[in-house]
Amino acid sequence: MLLISPESVEEALDCVKAAEHLDIVDVKKPDEGSLGANFPWVIREIRDAVPAEKPVSATVGDVPYKPGTVAQAALGAAVSGATYIKVGLYGCTTPEQAVDVMRGVVRAVKDYRPDALVVASGYADAHRIGCVSPLALPDIAHRSGSDAAMLDTAIKDGSRLFDHVPPDVCAEFVRLAHEAGLLAALAGSVKAADLAALTHIGTDIVGVRGAVCEGGDRNAGRIQPQLVAAFRAEMDRHAREHAAAVAAAS
Ligand SMILES: O=C[C@H](O)COP(=O)(O)O
């Protein structure tokens, strides 16, 4: 699945123009961090603008180790209409802290909306910020009852997912997530050139912003529907080639 992250209602409307090419519209506020949380009314307006059959995701923030605060914020995202709730475990230095936070989120969200999906997100560049390491995420997600384990990059300075977690380690991340019955989501300045590897390792959700913004600039550029369509075409091409290779080998 392709997840695209607009930061405003205007950008979400550009996503709507490319709705057939994407699977999830992910509301965030990049100027508040990699998984910066947007205002509840922005989530609501975007939910109202996006076709009903397209799920809307919302990031709850690059969160501190404050389980109660984060659970309440996650409920806010769900009440505002998001059915994927993404939490960036920025302030969690141990897996136990991360499980604590995610258990609160899962309970808060699922008591309100049992079919909502909770995404526990860590950071590929965790070593730069001192939070839980990337390969701990599948177990954190599993132990907390989350539905997906995700990696993004915390510091958006041009470095990318594979600069910090090479494809073979991402493959292990995906394997661990699948073994635990979770969806595996990967992001972090992902470019079309990364799609062959991401497809090959069985990534369920690829998250992008910069690659589909004007000039490849996630901050100054705005999401362009034609770039979303082109990115999707590349994803589909790799999926077809991978399926053909698997069929030929069996
Ligand atoms: O969840 C996905 C992120 O928005 C990725 O953003 P990026 O591709 O600019 O790193």
The ligand as an ORCA input file, in Angstrom:
! r2SCAN-3c Opt
* xyz 0 1
  O       5.022      8.593      6.746
  C       5.740      8.978      5.819
  C       6.513     10.226      5.883
  O       5.719     11.327      5.675
  C       7.711     10.200      5.030
  O       8.127     11.473      4.643
  P       9.419     11.602      3.708
  O       9.217     10.689      2.533
  O       9.494     13.020      3.316
  O      10.576     11.179      4.564
*
